[in-house]
Amino acid sequence: MGVEGLNGRFMFLKNGLEEFVGKQVSSCSSVDSTWKNSQDGLLLNSRCVLYKSMSEEVSIWGWPLQTSGLLTAEHSFDRSAFYLDECHSQRPQVPNNNHYPS
């Protein structure tokens, strides 16, 4: 898929999200977009928040980057993924039954 196809899919997602939440969301592609980087071991990830409210957040994650040349070419990160995270003020309660300790 070329860049134009990816941009079209992203704009479709962005427009659908704006229609759903009733607000403008970040494009994460403009100059004023804020991307945050985090490193977990040798993998470097970047993240941009499209939409955030008191109860939910929608983010787009950048690709893990190869660092220090320690990852081989056989590890391929060529798929796109969107994660929908729900913010909780408290941890969800786990049902108390025989499968879970009290």
C-alpha positions as CSV (number, residue, x, y, z in Angstrom):
1,M,0.0,0.0,0.0
2,G,1.4,3.4,-1.0
3,V,1.5,6.5,1.2
4,E,-1.7,7.9,-0.5
5,G,-3.6,4.8,0.4
6,L,-2.5,4.9,4.0
7,N,-3.3,8.7,4.2
8,G,-6.8,8.0,2.8
9,R,-7.4,5.2,5.4
10,F,-6.1,7.4,8.2
11,M,-8.3,10.4,7.1
12,F,-11.3,8.0,7.0
13,L,-10.5,6.9,10.6
14,K,-10.1,10.5,11.7
15,N,-13.3,11.7,10.1
16,G,-15.2,8.8,11.6
17,L,-13.8,9.4,15.1
18,E,-14.7,13.1,14.8
19,E,-18.3,12.2,13.8
20,F,-18.5,9.8,16.7
21,V,-17.2,12.0,19.4
22,G,-18.6,15.3,18.0
23,K,-15.3,17.1,18.3
24,Q,-12.3,17.7,16.1
25,V,-9.5,15.3,16.8
26,S,-5.8,15.6,16.2
27,S,-4.4,14.5,12.8
28,C,-1.1,13.5,14.4
29,S,0.4,14.6,11.0
30,S,0.6,18.3,11.3
31,V,3.6,20.4,12.5
32,D,2.0,21.1,15.9
33,S,1.2,17.4,16.7
34,T,2.8,16.0,19.8
35,W,4.4,12.6,19.6
36,K,5.8,11.0,22.8
37,N,8.6,8.5,22.6
38,S,9.1,5.6,25.0
39,Q,11.8,2.9,25.1
40,D,11.2,-0.6,26.3
41,G,14.5,-2.4,26.2
42,L,15.9,-2.1,22.7
43,L,12.5,-1.1,21.1
44,L,11.6,2.6,20.7
45,N,7.9,3.4,20.2
46,S,6.2,6.7,19.5
47,R,2.7,7.6,20.3
48,C,0.3,10.5,19.4
49,V,-3.1,11.1,21.1
50,L,-5.9,11.6,18.5
51,Y,-8.6,12.2,21.1
52,K,-8.7,12.2,24.9
53,S,-11.6,12.8,27.3
54,M,-12.1,12.1,31.0
55,S,-13.1,8.5,30.3
56,E,-11.3,7.5,27.1
57,E,-8.3,8.0,24.9
58,V,-7.6,7.1,21.3
59,S,-3.9,7.0,20.3
60,I,-1.9,6.1,17.3
61,W,1.3,4.2,17.9
62,G,4.4,4.6,15.7
63,W,6.5,1.6,14.7
64,P,9.2,0.1,16.9
65,L,12.5,1.2,15.6
66,Q,15.6,-1.0,15.4
67,T,18.1,0.3,17.9
68,S,21.8,-0.5,18.3
69,G,21.6,-2.8,15.3
70,L,20.8,-5.8,17.6
71,L,17.5,-6.7,15.9
72,T,17.9,-8.7,12.8
73,A,16.0,-8.2,9.5
74,E,13.9,-11.3,10.2
75,H,11.9,-9.3,12.7
76,S,9.4,-7.4,10.6
77,F,7.2,-4.6,11.9
78,D,5.2,-3.9,8.8
79,R,1.6,-3.9,10.1
80,S,-0.5,-1.0,11.1
81,A,-2.4,-1.1,14.4
82,F,-4.7,1.2,16.3
83,Y,-5.2,0.7,20.0
84,L,-8.3,2.0,21.7
85,D,-7.6,2.5,25.4
86,E,-10.2,3.2,28.0
87,C,-9.0,5.3,31.0
88,H,-10.1,4.1,34.4
89,S,-9.9,6.0,37.6
90,Q,-9.8,2.6,39.5
91,R,-8.7,-0.8,38.6
92,P,-11.5,-3.0,37.3
93,Q,-12.8,-5.5,39.8
94,V,-12.1,-9.2,39.1
95,P,-15.0,-11.5,39.8
96,N,-14.4,-13.6,43.0
97,N,-14.8,-17.2,42.0
98,N,-12.8,-20.5,42.2
99,H,-10.4,-19.4,39.4
100,Y,-9.2,-16.2,41.1
101,P,-7.7,-15.9,44.5
102,S,-9.5,-13.6,47.0
